[in-house]
Amino acid sequence: MKTIRTSDGKWLQIDPKTDPWIFKTPHSTVRASLDYRQGEDLYIRKLPDGRQYYYLVTWTDWQRESKEAYRTLSEEEVKKFLLEKSQSAGKIGLDPDISDRIERYFPGLLKRRR
């Protein structure tokens, strides 16, 4: 569990191991692969009072060192992020599991883009 500061100045406890993810970049276990040595993972944190926060984990793995940075995003920033990721996937498209998760949290978002 980690504590980060939200964009509205509050402290938020997050746990990427248990918080539901919406978008994840594959983490390569093969050291020869350069494709996924950096990435961004998007999570949602739901609080008991009903509020929810989206947060982004930007990570890099380079020569056996890992670094992570955390920041919260507004719902509009999340939608923009997801649309950009969808567009950059091109004709191959997003992994079906990721598309399903996006549809669960943002119904119709990817369909409006087409």
Summary of the structure (lengths in Angstrom):
residues: 114
radius of gyration: 14.8
end to end distance: 37.6
largest distance: 45.3
contacts: 273
relative contact order: 0.16
helix: 25%
strand: 35%
